[in-house]
Amino acid sequence: MKETIHPTDQRWNDAAHLRYKDAYPELVKLFRSSLGRSFLRCHWIPDPLALDYLTKVFIRFLPMQTGGASIENILADWEANIDADNPREMIRFYETVGELILWWSGLYKMPVFQDEGKRSYAIAYEQLTEYETPSNRVILMPGQEADYASRRLKVNKMFSEQFIEYQEVLENAELLDNPEHQHFRELFMTDDFSIN
């Protein structure tokens, strides 16, 4: 998946359909259903946007080799190739780091990466807040705040504030142990894709 496309962007769906072809609808149903059950077991109901976002993060990183060295190399390559003077590239870089660490820490349960993921989302949120501030003054009526905020701002704010809670949900998803999902493991998951 292209790192420049955010999962809340419609273009992400188009790219995912091409990448996974016929398996895509089943993958969405599989991960959304499993994550939804995990959210319910944790006794709180998430924002539907957060559930959709997590589903897409899961799908995006399915084929990735998840050894520590490969993750470090990927992050180093991204950092070396971004234009530090381009706000859009910097925002997407931090979002991507947050997404990758959220997915990885959900599998590997390493607290150090939770902190880094939360920090990455917070940085992206702060930069988005500055970058997406409208030039014209807008008067908001009560109840319009949620409609006014962009989807990306909303996602980054949620994950910067609640990263650890979402990480716990990922740990409880039980996706890897369910025999019903064997064919997905065989198709998409590498030997390194396991819970330590």
Beta strands, then each sheet from edge to edge (+ up, - down):
end
